[in-house]
Amino acid sequence: MRRSKLEIALNVLGAISNGTEKPTRIMYSAQLSWNSTQKALSSLHKQGMILELPVENGETKRRKYEITEKGENVLRYFKRSEKLLEIM
């Protein structure tokens, strides 16, 4: 069964909220392809739900991600609504 964009965004937010910072680890945790992960991270960053932070590691450009207060609020809201609906 395919996931909606909302479900994918919530999976990515959940992964980052649980301490996963690196894009590849977020991809594995959310069970996404690389392209889907990049689209979700970009969308969440534009909406202010996550922060994209550069990581200095020699000459390579790396990034890590942190969830913002707005992202935490969205994640909490949907977790509460999921419990209320008791979706199977």
Steps between C-alpha positions, in 0.01 A plus 500: 500500500636841406552768761364850467727804502375572851600153622843535341552843658395365841737203461788734420412733790478199730842374392658840560317539831645165613852634450576395144693791345668379181302485174589138423397385847175697470438325168546155658296585808207636295534218243522732201698524179771765476290724269196480727716578802649806332156628397362451852800666666482794261127546556528476879792747499307752288206475741724563800447159660866397486834676497772409251841543659835473318757264648868581453681185395807590297416580140170314480175686554278310737174590668311400805142574597327605820130529568364844592234582756249531215594152378465357852156658531386354168627155597327513840175621344482215250600238757216618725249502214611150397425374854157665494405342168633154590585424138571135429 
